[in-house]
């Protein structure tokens, strides 16, 4: 993945004081990055996560992982 593609991916994660108490979440949703990471830790696949949280895409799951790696 190129740096610009990675940067674009990470722009899916937003932090706004008036959304989700300022916790990082996926843009356009109220789904916290922590919820996605917890789901992965429980053994759910990205596809299973997107089925459970319908507005999410697999790119959103990748963005959450990238954020957790310290991408922002």
PDB file of N, CA, C, O and CB in Angstrom:
ATOM      1  N   UNK A   1       0.851  -1.172   0.000  1.00  0.00           N
ATOM      2  CA  UNK A   1       0.000   0.000   0.000  1.00  0.00           C
ATOM      3  C   UNK A   1       0.895   1.233   0.000  1.00  0.00           C
ATOM      4  O   UNK A   1       1.839   1.325   0.786  1.00  0.00           O
ATOM      5  CB  UNK A   1      -0.967  -0.001   1.223  1.00  0.00           C
ATOM      6  N   UNK A   2       0.597   2.173  -0.880  1.00  0.00           N
ATOM      7  CA  UNK A   2       1.376   3.400  -0.950  1.00  0.00           C
ATOM      8  C   UNK A   2       1.041   4.305   0.235  1.00  0.00           C
ATOM      9  O   UNK A   2       0.017   4.147   0.899  1.00  0.00           O
ATOM     10  CB  UNK A   2       1.116   4.132  -2.281  1.00  0.00           C
ATOM     11  N   UNK A   3       1.946   5.262   0.473  1.00  0.00           N
ATOM     12  CA  UNK A   3       1.713   6.199   1.575  1.00  0.00           C
ATOM     13  C   UNK A   3       0.428   6.983   1.382  1.00  0.00           C
ATOM     14  O   UNK A   3      -0.303   7.218   2.344  1.00  0.00           O
ATOM     15  CB  UNK A   3       2.885   7.160   1.710  1.00  0.00           C
ATOM     16  N   UNK A   4       0.138   7.395   0.144  1.00  0.00           N
ATOM     17  CA  UNK A   4      -1.082   8.177  -0.085  1.00  0.00           C
ATOM     18  C   UNK A   4      -2.331   7.324   0.114  1.00  0.00           C
ATOM     19  O   UNK A   4      -3.340   7.817   0.617  1.00  0.00           O
ATOM     20  CB  UNK A   4      -1.076   8.775  -1.498  1.00  0.00           C
ATOM     21  N   UNK A   5      -2.276   6.048  -0.275  1.00  0.00           N
ATOM     22  CA  UNK A   5      -3.420   5.150  -0.055  1.00  0.00           C
ATOM     23  C   UNK A   5      -3.617   4.920   1.439  1.00  0.00           C
ATOM     24  O   UNK A   5      -4.749   4.872   1.919  1.00  0.00           O
ATOM     25  CB  UNK A   5      -3.211   3.794  -0.789  1.00  0.00           C
ATOM     26  N   UNK A   6      -2.526   4.779   2.165  1.00  0.00           N
ATOM     27  CA  UNK A   6      -2.597   4.569   3.612  1.00  0.00           C
ATOM     28  C   UNK A   6      -3.179   5.808   4.291  1.00  0.00           C
ATOM     29  O   UNK A   6      -4.025   5.694   5.178  1.00  0.00           O
ATOM     30  CB  UNK A   6      -1.196   4.243   4.189  1.00  0.00           C
ATOM     31  N   UNK A   7      -2.727   6.984   3.876  1.00  0.00           N
ATOM     32  CA  UNK A   7      -3.232   8.236   4.433  1.00  0.00           C
ATOM     33  C   UNK A   7      -4.717   8.378   4.148  1.00  0.00           C
ATOM     34  O   UNK A   7      -5.484   8.782   5.021  1.00  0.00           O
ATOM     35  CB  UNK A   7      -2.461   9.435   3.862  1.00  0.00           C
ATOM     36  N   UNK A   8      -5.126   8.048   2.930  1.00  0.00           N
ATOM     37  CA  UNK A   8      -6.542   8.118   2.564  1.00  0.00           C
ATOM     38  C   UNK A   8      -7.368   7.155   3.434  1.00  0.00           C
ATOM     39  O   UNK A   8      -8.462   7.492   3.888  1.00  0.00           O
ATOM     40  CB  UNK A   8      -6.730   7.785   1.058  1.00  0.00           C
ATOM     41  N   UNK A   9      -6.826   5.968   3.651  1.00  0.00           N
ATOM     42  CA  UNK A   9      -7.505   4.983   4.484  1.00  0.00           C
ATOM     43  C   UNK A   9      -7.693   5.518   5.903  1.00  0.00           C
ATOM     44  O   UNK A   9      -8.770   5.383   6.484  1.00  0.00           O
ATOM     45  CB  UNK A   9      -6.715   3.663   4.510  1.00  0.00           C
ATOM     46  N   UNK A  10      -6.658   6.119   6.452  1.00  0.00           N
ATOM     47  CA  UNK A  10      -6.735   6.611   7.830  1.00  0.00           C
ATOM     48  C   UNK A  10      -7.686   7.798   7.984  1.00  0.00           C
ATOM     49  O   UNK A  10      -8.123   8.092   9.097  1.00  0.00           O
ATOM     50  CB  UNK A  10      -5.355   7.007   8.310  1.00  0.00           C
ATOM     51  N   UNK A  11      -8.010   8.475   6.901  1.00  0.00           N
ATOM     52  CA  UNK A  11      -8.963   9.589   6.985  1.00  0.00           C
ATOM     53  C   UNK A  11     -10.369   9.100   7.295  1.00  0.00           C
ATOM     54  O   UNK A  11     -11.255   9.903   7.587  1.00  0.00           O
ATOM     55  CB  UNK A  11      -8.969  10.384   5.680  1.00  0.00           C
ATOM     56  N   UNK A  12     -10.583   7.789   7.235  1.00  0.00           N
ATOM     57  CA  UNK A  12     -11.887   7.228   7.611  1.00  0.00           C
ATOM     58  C   UNK A  12     -12.115   7.302   9.120  1.00  0.00           C
ATOM     59  O   UNK A  12     -13.253   7.216   9.579  1.00  0.00           O
ATOM     60  CB  UNK A  12     -11.994   5.773   7.139  1.00  0.00           C
ATOM     61  N   UNK A  13     -11.048   7.460   9.884  1.00  0.00           N
ATOM     62  CA  UNK A  13     -11.151   7.548  11.346  1.00  0.00           C
ATOM     63  C   UNK A  13     -11.177   9.026  11.729  1.00  0.00           C
ATOM     64  O   UNK A  13     -10.293   9.797  11.355  1.00  0.00           O
ATOM     65  CB  UNK A  13      -9.956   6.798  12.058  1.00  0.00           C
ATOM     66  N   UNK A  14     -12.206   9.400  12.478  1.00  0.00           N
ATOM     67  CA  UNK A  14     -12.342  10.794  12.901  1.00  0.00           C
ATOM     68  C   UNK A  14     -12.488  10.871  14.419  1.00  0.00           C
ATOM     69  O   UNK A  14     -12.933   9.932  15.079  1.00  0.00           O
ATOM     70  CB  UNK A  14     -13.553  11.461  12.207  1.00  0.00           C
ATOM     71  N   UNK A  15     -12.099  12.018  14.934  1.00  0.00           N
ATOM     72  CA  UNK A  15     -12.257  12.297  16.363  1.00  0.00           C
ATOM     73  C   UNK A  15     -12.931  13.652  16.469  1.00  0.00           C
ATOM     74  O   UNK A  15     -12.346  14.682  16.133  1.00  0.00           O
ATOM     75  CB  UNK A  15     -10.872  12.273  17.133  1.00  0.00           C
ATOM     76  N   UNK A  16     -14.171  13.637  16.944  1.00  0.00           N
ATOM     77  CA  UNK A  16     -14.930  14.873  17.113  1.00  0.00           C
ATOM     78  C   UNK A  16     -15.500  14.881  18.525  1.00  0.00           C
ATOM     79  O   UNK A  16     -16.111  13.900  18.948  1.00  0.00           O
ATOM     80  CB  UNK A  16     -16.071  15.002  16.040  1.00  0.00           C
ATOM     81  N   UNK A  17     -15.311  15.963  19.255  1.00  0.00           N
ATOM     82  CA  UNK A  17     -15.790  16.022  20.634  1.00  0.00           C
ATOM     83  C   UNK A  17     -17.289  15.750  20.783  1.00  0.00           C
ATOM     84  O   UNK A  17     -17.723  15.241  21.816  1.00  0.00           O
ATOM     85  CB  UNK A  17     -15.476  17.367  21.210  1.00  0.00           C
ATOM     86  N   UNK A  18     -18.081  16.084  19.763  1.00  0.00           N
ATOM     87  CA  UNK A  18     -19.526  15.921  19.866  1.00  0.00           C
ATOM     88  C   UNK A  18     -20.035  14.588  19.309  1.00  0.00           C
ATOM     89  O   UNK A  18     -21.244  14.362  19.244  1.00  0.00           O
ATOM     90  CB  UNK A  18     -20.205  17.049  19.152  1.00  0.00           C
ATOM     91  N   UNK A  19     -19.121  13.716  18.911  1.00  0.00           N
ATOM     92  CA  UNK A  19     -19.507  12.401  18.389  1.00  0.00           C
ATOM     93  C   UNK A  19     -18.793  11.326  19.208  1.00  0.00           C
ATOM     94  O   UNK A  19     -17.566  11.330  19.316  1.00  0.00           O
ATOM     95  CB  UNK A  19     -19.158  12.268  16.862  1.00  0.00           C
ATOM     96  N   UNK A  20     -19.552  10.429  19.770  1.00  0.00           N
ATOM     97  CA  UNK A  20     -19.001   9.306  20.564  1.00  0.00           C
ATOM     98  C   UNK A  20     -18.094   9.781  21.694  1.00  0.00           C
ATOM     99  O   UNK A  20     -17.105   9.125  22.022  1.00  0.00           O
ATOM    100  CB  UNK A  20     -18.219   8.354  19.657  1.00  0.00           C
ATOM    101  N   UNK A  21     -18.431  10.912  22.282  1.00  0.00           N
ATOM    102  CA  UNK A  21     -17.651  11.410  23.410  1.00  0.00           C
ATOM    103  C   UNK A  21     -16.207  11.722  23.071  1.00  0.00           C
ATOM    104  O   UNK A  21     -15.345  11.707  23.950  1.00  0.00           O
ATOM    105  CB  UNK A  21     -17.686  10.422  24.511  1.00  0.00           C
ATOM    106  N   UNK A  22     -15.933  12.005  21.801  1.00  0.00           N
ATOM    107  CA  UNK A  22     -14.572  12.330  21.394  1.00  0.00           C
ATOM    108  C   UNK A  22     -13.690  11.121  21.143  1.00  0.00           C
ATOM    109  O   UNK A  22     -12.500  11.267  20.862  1.00  0.00           O
ATOM    110  CB  UNK A  22     -13.941  13.178  22.425  1.00  0.00           C
ATOM    111  N   UNK A  23     -14.258   9.937  21.241  1.00  0.00           N
ATOM    112  CA  UNK A  23     -13.484   8.715  20.961  1.00  0.00           C
ATOM    113  C   UNK A  23     -13.338   8.550  19.448  1.00  0.00           C
ATOM    114  O   UNK A  23     -14.225   8.960  18.699  1.00  0.00           O
ATOM    115  CB  UNK A  23     -14.176   7.451  21.590  1.00  0.00           C
ATOM    116  N   UNK A  24     -12.233   7.957  18.985  1.00  0.00           N
ATOM    117  CA  UNK A  24     -12.074   7.740  17.548  1.00  0.00           C
ATOM    118  C   UNK A  24     -13.155   6.800  17.012  1.00  0.00           C
ATOM    119  O   UNK A  24     -13.419   5.742  17.583  1.00  0.00           O
ATOM    120  CB  UNK A  24     -10.680   7.169  17.245  1.00  0.00           C
ATOM    121  N   UNK A  25     -13.771   7.211  15.909  1.00  0.00           N
ATOM    122  CA  UNK A  25     -14.796   6.380  15.293  1.00  0.00           C
ATOM    123  C   UNK A  25     -14.674   6.477  13.774  1.00  0.00           C
ATOM    124  O   UNK A  25     -13.916   7.292  13.248  1.00  0.00           O
ATOM    125  CB  UNK A  25     -16.216   6.808  15.764  1.00  0.00           C
ATOM    126  N   UNK A  26     -15.420   5.645  13.094  1.00  0.00           N
ATOM    127  CA  UNK A  26     -15.402   5.629  11.639  1.00  0.00           C
ATOM    128  C   UNK A  26     -16.276   6.776  11.136  1.00  0.00           C
ATOM    129  O   UNK A  26     -17.405   6.957  11.591  1.00  0.00           O
ATOM    130  CB  UNK A  26     -15.895   4.253  11.080  1.00  0.00           C
ATOM    131  N   UNK A  27     -15.744   7.535  10.205  1.00  0.00           N
ATOM    132  CA  UNK A  27     -16.439   8.700   9.663  1.00  0.00           C
ATOM    133  C   UNK A  27     -17.830   8.334   9.159  1.00  0.00           C
ATOM    134  O   UNK A  27     -18.012   7.333   8.467  1.00  0.00           O
ATOM    135  CB  UNK A  27     -15.625   9.323   8.535  1.00  0.00           C
ATOM    136  N   UNK A  28     -18.799   9.156   9.516  1.00  0.00           N
ATOM    137  CA  UNK A  28     -20.171   8.957   9.084  1.00  0.00           C
ATOM    138  C   UNK A  28     -20.937   7.933   9.895  1.00  0.00           C
ATOM    139  O   UNK A  28     -22.085   7.620   9.579  1.00  0.00           O
ATOM    140  CB  UNK A  28     -20.185   8.556   7.669  1.00  0.00           C
ATOM    141  N   UNK A  29     -20.310   7.406  10.941  1.00  0.00           N
ATOM    142  CA  UNK A  29     -20.966   6.438  11.815  1.00  0.00           C
ATOM    143  C   UNK A  29     -20.721   6.839  13.253  1.00  0.00           C
ATOM    144  O   UNK A  29     -20.013   7.805  13.532  1.00  0.00           O
ATOM    145  CB  UNK A  29     -20.455   4.997  11.549  1.00  0.00           C
ATOM    146  N   UNK A  30     -21.303   6.101  14.143  1.00  0.00           N
ATOM    147  CA  UNK A  30     -21.013   6.244  15.569  1.00  0.00           C
ATOM    148  C   UNK A  30     -20.409   4.928  16.079  1.00  0.00           C
ATOM    149  O   UNK A  30     -20.657   4.505  17.208  1.00  0.00           O
ATOM    150  CB  UNK A  30     -22.310   6.621  16.377  1.00  0.00           C
ATOM    151  N   UNK A  31     -19.624   4.309  15.223  1.00  0.00           N
ATOM    152  CA  UNK A  31     -18.982   3.044  15.569  1.00  0.00           C
ATOM    153  C   UNK A  31     -17.532   3.334  15.952  1.00  0.00           C
ATOM    154  O   UNK A  31     -16.722   3.758  15.128  1.00  0.00           O
ATOM    155  CB  UNK A  31     -19.062   2.020  14.381  1.00  0.00           C
ATOM    156  N   UNK A  32     -17.231   3.091  17.226  1.00  0.00           N
ATOM    157  CA  UNK A  32     -15.887   3.357  17.740  1.00  0.00           C
ATOM    158  C   UNK A  32     -14.861   2.386  17.170  1.00  0.00           C
ATOM    159  O   UNK A  32     -15.156   1.222  16.899  1.00  0.00           O
ATOM    160  CB  UNK A  32     -15.880   3.280  19.261  1.00  0.00           C
ATOM    161  N   UNK A  33     -13.658   2.899  17.000  1.00  0.00           N
ATOM    162  CA  UNK A  33     -12.535   2.063  16.588  1.00  0.00           C
ATOM    163  C   UNK A  33     -12.358   0.928  17.592  1.00  0.00           C
ATOM    164  O   UNK A  33     -12.069  -0.205  17.206  1.00  0.00           O
ATOM    165  CB  UNK A  33     -11.232   2.901  16.468  1.00  0.00           C
ATOM    166  N   UNK A  34     -12.528   1.225  18.867  1.00  0.00           N
ATOM    167  CA  UNK A  34     -12.346   0.206  19.911  1.00  0.00           C
ATOM    168  C   UNK A  34     -13.313  -0.959  19.727  1.00  0.00           C
ATOM    169  O   UNK A  34     -12.946  -2.105  19.986  1.00  0.00           O
ATOM    170  CB  UNK A  34     -12.539   0.826  21.301  1.00  0.00           C
ATOM    171  N   UNK A  35     -14.536  -0.690  19.285  1.00  0.00           N
ATOM    172  CA  UNK A  35     -15.514  -1.753  19.064  1.00  0.00           C
ATOM    173  C   UNK A  35     -15.042  -2.677  17.938  1.00  0.00           C
ATOM    174  O   UNK A  35     -15.172  -3.899  18.024  1.00  0.00           O
ATOM    175  CB  UNK A  35     -16.902  -1.154  18.728  1.00  0.00           C
ATOM    176  N   UNK A  36     -14.501  -2.080  16.898  1.00  0.00           N
ATOM    177  CA  UNK A  36     -13.991  -2.879  15.775  1.00  0.00           C
ATOM    178  C   UNK A  36     -12.803  -3.727  16.228  1.00  0.00           C
ATOM    179  O   UNK A  36     -12.721  -4.914  15.912  1.00  0.00           O
ATOM    180  CB  UNK A  36     -13.578  -1.963  14.590  1.00  0.00           C
ATOM    181  N   UNK A  37     -11.893  -3.112  16.966  1.00  0.00           N
ATOM    182  CA  UNK A  37     -10.716  -3.848  17.433  1.00  0.00           C
ATOM    183  C   UNK A  37     -11.102  -4.960  18.408  1.00  0.00           C
ATOM    184  O   UNK A  37     -10.534  -6.052  18.362  1.00  0.00           O
ATOM    185  CB  UNK A  37      -9.723  -2.892  18.099  1.00  0.00           C
ATOM    186  N   UNK A  38     -12.067  -4.686  19.288  1.00  0.00           N
ATOM    187  CA  UNK A  38     -12.551  -5.716  20.208  1.00  0.00           C
ATOM    188  C   UNK A  38     -13.168  -6.878  19.437  1.00  0.00           C
ATOM    189  O   UNK A  38     -12.978  -8.039  19.799  1.00  0.00           O
ATOM    190  CB  UNK A  38     -13.578  -5.124  21.190  1.00  0.00           C
ATOM    191  N   UNK A  39     -13.901  -6.565  18.382  1.00  0.00           N
ATOM    192  CA  UNK A  39     -14.521  -7.617  17.563  1.00  0.00           C
ATOM    193  C   UNK A  39     -13.453  -8.488  16.903  1.00  0.00           C
ATOM    194  O   UNK A  39     -13.585  -9.710  16.849  1.00  0.00           O
ATOM    195  CB  UNK A  39     -15.439  -6.996  16.486  1.00  0.00           C
ATOM    196  N   UNK A  40     -12.399  -7.853  16.405  1.00  0.00           N
ATOM    197  CA  UNK A  40     -11.295  -8.624  15.817  1.00  0.00           C
ATOM    198  C   UNK A  40     -10.621  -9.493  16.875  1.00  0.00           C
ATOM    199  O   UNK A  40     -10.276 -10.646  16.620  1.00  0.00           O
ATOM    200  CB  UNK A  40     -10.260  -7.679  15.167  1.00  0.00           C
ATOM    201  N   UNK A  41     -10.438  -8.922  18.068  1.00  0.00           N
ATOM    202  CA  UNK A  41      -9.793  -9.671  19.155  1.00  0.00           C
ATOM    203  C   UNK A  41     -10.630 -10.874  19.583  1.00  0.00           C
ATOM    204  O   UNK A  41     -10.090 -11.882  20.038  1.00  0.00           O
ATOM    205  CB  UNK A  41      -9.550  -8.755  20.359  1.00  0.00           C
ATOM    206  N   UNK A  42     -11.946 -10.765  19.435  1.00  0.00           N
ATOM    207  CA  UNK A  42     -12.838 -11.880  19.776  1.00  0.00           C
ATOM    208  C   UNK A  42     -12.855 -12.956  18.694  1.00  0.00           C
ATOM    209  O   UNK A  42     -13.478 -14.005  18.858  1.00  0.00           O
ATOM    210  CB  UNK A  42     -14.252 -11.366  20.007  1.00  0.00           C
ATOM    211  N   UNK A  43     -12.163 -12.682  17.585  1.00  0.00           N
ATOM    212  CA  UNK A  43     -12.058 -13.692  16.539  1.00  0.00           C
ATOM    213  C   UNK A  43     -12.959 -13.491  15.336  1.00  0.00           C
ATOM    214  O   UNK A  43     -12.973 -14.323  14.429  1.00  0.00           O
ATOM    215  CB  UNK A  43     -12.342 -14.997  17.114  1.00  0.00           C
ATOM    216  N   UNK A  44     -13.716 -12.395  15.313  1.00  0.00           N
ATOM    217  CA  UNK A  44     -14.550 -12.131  14.146  1.00  0.00           C
ATOM    218  C   UNK A  44     -13.672 -11.701  12.969  1.00  0.00           C
ATOM    219  O   UNK A  44     -12.667 -11.015  13.153  1.00  0.00           O
ATOM    220  CB  UNK A  44     -15.610 -11.044  14.463  1.00  0.00           C
ATOM    221  N   UNK A  45     -14.052 -12.101  11.785  1.00  0.00           N
ATOM    222  CA  UNK A  45     -13.340 -11.687  10.580  1.00  0.00           C
ATOM    223  C   UNK A  45     -13.846 -10.308  10.165  1.00  0.00           C
ATOM    224  O   UNK A  45     -14.923  -9.891  10.592  1.00  0.00           O
ATOM    225  CB  UNK A  45     -13.531 -12.724   9.427  1.00  0.00           C
ATOM    226  N   UNK A  46     -13.082  -9.599   9.342  1.00  0.00           N
ATOM    227  CA  UNK A  46     -13.583  -8.312   8.846  1.00  0.00           C
ATOM    228  C   UNK A  46     -14.948  -8.442   8.165  1.00  0.00           C
ATOM    229  O   UNK A  46     -15.802  -7.571   8.324  1.00  0.00           O
ATOM    230  CB  UNK A  46     -12.581  -7.707   7.872  1.00  0.00           C
ATOM    231  N   UNK A  47     -15.153  -9.504   7.422  1.00  0.00           N
ATOM    232  CA  UNK A  47     -16.434  -9.710   6.750  1.00  0.00           C
ATOM    233  C   UNK A  47     -17.565  -9.872   7.773  1.00  0.00           C
ATOM    234  O   UNK A  47     -18.654  -9.328   7.587  1.00  0.00           O
ATOM    235  CB  UNK A  47     -16.365 -10.946   5.830  1.00  0.00           C
ATOM    236  N   UNK A  48     -17.306 -10.617   8.848  1.00  0.00           N
ATOM    237  CA  UNK A  48     -18.321 -10.796   9.896  1.00  0.00           C
ATOM    238  C   UNK A  48     -18.631  -9.468  10.585  1.00  0.00           C
ATOM    239  O   UNK A  48     -19.783  -9.186  10.917  1.00  0.00           O
ATOM    240  CB  UNK A  48     -17.848 -11.835  10.936  1.00  0.00           C
ATOM    241  N   UNK A  49     -17.609  -8.668  10.794  1.00  0.00           N
ATOM    242  CA  UNK A  49     -17.798  -7.366  11.442  1.00  0.00           C
ATOM    243  C   UNK A  49     -18.668  -6.466  10.570  1.00  0.00           C
ATOM    244  O   UNK A  49     -19.561  -5.784  11.073  1.00  0.00           O
ATOM    245  CB  UNK A  49     -16.433  -6.687  11.720  1.00  0.00           C
ATOM    246  N   UNK A  50     -18.408  -6.466   9.267  1.00  0.00           N
ATOM    247  CA  UNK A  50     -19.206  -5.618   8.377  1.00  0.00           C
ATOM    248  C   UNK A  50     -20.647  -6.092   8.288  1.00  0.00           C
ATOM    249  O   UNK A  50     -21.545  -5.284   8.050  1.00  0.00           O
ATOM    250  CB  UNK A  50     -18.590  -5.586   6.989  1.00  0.00           C
ATOM    251  N   UNK A  51     -20.884  -7.375   8.472  1.00  0.00           N
ATOM    252  CA  UNK A  51     -22.263  -7.876   8.483  1.00  0.00           C
ATOM    253  C   UNK A  51     -22.976  -7.473   9.766  1.00  0.00           C
ATOM    254  O   UNK A  51     -24.176  -7.198   9.755  1.00  0.00           O
ATOM    255  CB  UNK A  51     -22.283  -9.403   8.327  1.00  0.00           C
ATOM    256  N   UNK A  52     -22.239  -7.440  10.869  1.00  0.00           N
ATOM    257  CA  UNK A  52     -22.824  -7.090  12.160  1.00  0.00           C
ATOM    258  C   UNK A  52     -23.069  -5.580  12.273  1.00  0.00           C
ATOM    259  O   UNK A  52     -24.079  -5.149  12.829  1.00  0.00           O
ATOM    260  CB  UNK A  52     -21.912  -7.562  13.297  1.00  0.00           C
ATOM    261  N   UNK A  53     -22.145  -4.791  11.747  1.00  0.00           N
ATOM    262  CA  UNK A  53     -22.245  -3.332  11.778  1.00  0.00           C
ATOM    263  C   UNK A  53     -22.428  -2.865  10.335  1.00  0.00           C
ATOM    264  O   UNK A  53     -21.471  -2.470   9.669  1.00  0.00           O
ATOM    265  CB  UNK A  53     -20.968  -2.669  12.447  1.00  0.00           C
ATOM    266  N   UNK A  54     -23.660  -2.918   9.872  1.00  0.00           N
ATOM    267  CA  UNK A  54     -23.981  -2.738   8.458  1.00  0.00           C
ATOM    268  C   UNK A  54     -23.361  -1.533   7.755  1.00  0.00           C
ATOM    269  O   UNK A  54     -22.997  -1.679   6.588  1.00  0.00           O
ATOM    270  CB  UNK A  54     -25.418  -2.644   8.326  1.00  0.00           C
ATOM    271  N   UNK A  55     -23.213  -0.370   8.356  1.00  0.00           N
ATOM    272  CA  UNK A  55     -22.618   0.709   7.566  1.00  0.00           C
ATOM    273  C   UNK A  55     -21.122   0.536   7.303  1.00  0.00           C
ATOM    274  O   UNK A  55     -20.563   1.225   6.449  1.00  0.00           O
ATOM    275  CB  UNK A  55     -22.844   2.013   8.261  1.00  0.00           C
ATOM    276  N   UNK A  56     -20.468  -0.375   8.026  1.00  0.00           N
ATOM    277  CA  UNK A  56     -19.024  -0.539   7.868  1.00  0.00           C
ATOM    278  C   UNK A  56     -18.666  -1.293   6.597  1.00  0.00           C
ATOM    279  O   UNK A  56     -19.430  -2.113   6.087  1.00  0.00           O
ATOM    280  CB  UNK A  56     -18.449  -1.261   9.067  1.00  0.00           C
ATOM    281  N   UNK A  57     -17.467  -0.979   6.108  1.00  0.00           N
ATOM    282  CA  UNK A  57     -16.879  -1.718   5.000  1.00  0.00           C
ATOM    283  C   UNK A  57     -15.591  -2.368   5.502  1.00  0.00           C
ATOM    284  O   UNK A  57     -15.103  -2.040   6.583  1.00  0.00           O
ATOM    285  CB  UNK A  57     -16.605  -0.782   3.768  1.00  0.00           C
ATOM    286  N   UNK A  58     -15.056  -3.276   4.722  1.00  0.00           N
ATOM    287  CA  UNK A  58     -13.785  -3.896   5.115  1.00  0.00           C
ATOM    288  C   UNK A  58     -12.669  -2.853   5.143  1.00  0.00           C
ATOM    289  O   UNK A  58     -11.716  -2.991   5.910  1.00  0.00           O
ATOM    290  CB  UNK A  58     -13.417  -5.047   4.148  1.00  0.00           C
ATOM    291  N   UNK A  59     -12.778  -1.811   4.316  1.00  0.00           N
ATOM    292  CA  UNK A  59     -11.805  -0.715   4.364  1.00  0.00           C
ATOM    293  C   UNK A  59     -11.872   0.006   5.709  1.00  0.00           C
ATOM    294  O   UNK A  59     -10.846   0.427   6.243  1.00  0.00           O
ATOM    295  CB  UNK A  59     -12.055   0.281   3.214  1.00  0.00           C
ATOM    296  N   UNK A  60     -13.072   0.145   6.250  1.00  0.00           N
ATOM    297  CA  UNK A  60     -13.220   0.767   7.571  1.00  0.00           C
ATOM    298  C   UNK A  60     -12.523  -0.066   8.645  1.00  0.00           C
ATOM    299  O   UNK A  60     -11.895   0.478   9.554  1.00  0.00           O
ATOM    300  CB  UNK A  60     -14.712   0.941   7.921  1.00  0.00           C
ATOM    301  N   UNK A  61     -12.637  -1.374   8.534  1.00  0.00           N
ATOM    302  CA  UNK A  61     -11.957  -2.266   9.491  1.00  0.00           C
ATOM    303  C   UNK A  61     -10.443  -2.084   9.355  1.00  0.00           C
ATOM    304  O   UNK A  61      -9.734  -2.004  10.358  1.00  0.00           O
ATOM    305  CB  UNK A  61     -12.358  -3.768   9.249  1.00  0.00           C
ATOM    306  N   UNK A  62      -9.954  -2.021   8.123  1.00  0.00           N
ATOM    307  CA  UNK A  62      -8.517  -1.788   7.906  1.00  0.00           C
ATOM    308  C   UNK A  62      -8.093  -0.437   8.484  1.00  0.00           C
ATOM    309  O   UNK A  62      -7.012  -0.316   9.060  1.00  0.00           O
ATOM    310  CB  UNK A  62      -8.178  -1.850   6.395  1.00  0.00           C
ATOM    311  N   UNK A  63      -8.940   0.568   8.330  1.00  0.00           N
ATOM    312  CA  UNK A  63      -8.634   1.894   8.871  1.00  0.00           C
ATOM    313  C   UNK A  63      -8.515   1.842  10.388  1.00  0.00           C
ATOM    314  O   UNK A  63      -7.631   2.479  10.961  1.00  0.00           O
ATOM    315  CB  UNK A  63      -9.711   2.908   8.459  1.00  0.00           C
ATOM    316  N   UNK A  64      -9.394   1.094  11.042  1.00  0.00           N
ATOM    317  CA  UNK A  64      -9.346   0.971  12.498  1.00  0.00           C
ATOM    318  C   UNK A  64      -8.042   0.305  12.936  1.00  0.00           C
ATOM    319  O   UNK A  64      -7.426   0.723  13.917  1.00  0.00           O
ATOM    320  CB  UNK A  64     -10.558   0.168  13.015  1.00  0.00           C
ATOM    321  N   UNK A  65      -7.631  -0.715  12.218  1.00  0.00           N
ATOM    322  CA  UNK A  65      -6.366  -1.400  12.535  1.00  0.00           C
ATOM    323  C   UNK A  65      -5.183  -0.445  12.301  1.00  0.00           C
ATOM    324  O   UNK A  65      -4.258  -0.380  13.110  1.00  0.00           O
ATOM    325  CB  UNK A  65      -6.205  -2.696  11.666  1.00  0.00           C
ATOM    326  N   UNK A  66      -5.229   0.286  11.194  1.00  0.00           N
ATOM    327  CA  UNK A  66      -4.176   1.256  10.911  1.00  0.00           C
ATOM    328  C   UNK A  66      -4.091   2.330  11.981  1.00  0.00           C
ATOM    329  O   UNK A  66      -3.000   2.733  12.385  1.00  0.00           O
ATOM    330  CB  UNK A  66      -4.406   1.896   9.560  1.00  0.00           C
ATOM    331  N   UNK A  67      -5.232   2.785  12.430  1.00  0.00           N
ATOM    332  CA  UNK A  67      -5.258   3.766  13.513  1.00  0.00           C
ATOM    333  C   UNK A  67      -4.635   3.183  14.771  1.00  0.00           C
ATOM    334  O   UNK A  67      -3.848   3.845  15.448  1.00  0.00           O
ATOM    335  CB  UNK A  67      -6.696   4.226  13.796  1.00  0.00           C
ATOM    336  N   UNK A  68      -4.988   1.949  15.079  1.00  0.00           N
ATOM    337  CA  UNK A  68      -4.454   1.304  16.282  1.00  0.00           C
ATOM    338  C   UNK A  68      -2.931   1.141  16.211  1.00  0.00           C
ATOM    339  O   UNK A  68      -2.250   1.145  17.237  1.00  0.00           O
ATOM    340  CB  UNK A  68      -5.114  -0.064  16.482  1.00  0.00           C
ATOM    341  N   UNK A  69      -2.414   0.999  15.004  1.00  0.00           N
ATOM    342  CA  UNK A  69      -0.962   0.869  14.823  1.00  0.00           C
ATOM    343  C   UNK A  69      -0.253   2.198  15.011  1.00  0.00           C
ATOM    344  O   UNK A  69       0.976   2.261  14.980  1.00  0.00           O
ATOM    345  CB  UNK A  69      -0.645   0.311  13.439  1.00  0.00           C
ATOM    346  N   UNK A  70      -1.016   3.250  15.206  1.00  0.00           N
ATOM    347  CA  UNK A  70      -0.396   4.568  15.423  1.00  0.00           C
ATOM    348  C   UNK A  70      -0.302   5.385  14.158  1.00  0.00           C
ATOM    349  O   UNK A  70       0.571   6.243  14.029  1.00  0.00           O
ATOM    350  CB  UNK A  70       0.981   4.407  16.008  1.00  0.00           C
ATOM    351  N   UNK A  71      -1.202   5.121  13.219  1.00  0.00           N
ATOM    352  CA  UNK A  71      -1.162   5.816  11.948  1.00  0.00           C
ATOM    353  C   UNK A  71      -1.579   7.258  11.986  1.00  0.00           C
ATOM    354  O   UNK A  71      -1.258   8.012  11.068  1.00  0.00           O
ATOM    355  CB  UNK A  71      -1.998   5.123  11.004  1.00  0.00           C
ATOM    356  N   UNK A  72      -2.290   7.675  13.028  1.00  0.00           N
ATOM    357  CA  UNK A  72      -2.714   9.084  13.096  1.00  0.00           C
ATOM    358  C   UNK A  72      -1.977   9.790  14.195  1.00  0.00           C
ATOM    359  O   UNK A  72      -2.191  10.982  14.415  1.00  0.00           O
ATOM    360  CB  UNK A  72      -4.228   9.203  13.320  1.00  0.00           C
TER     361      UNK A  72
END
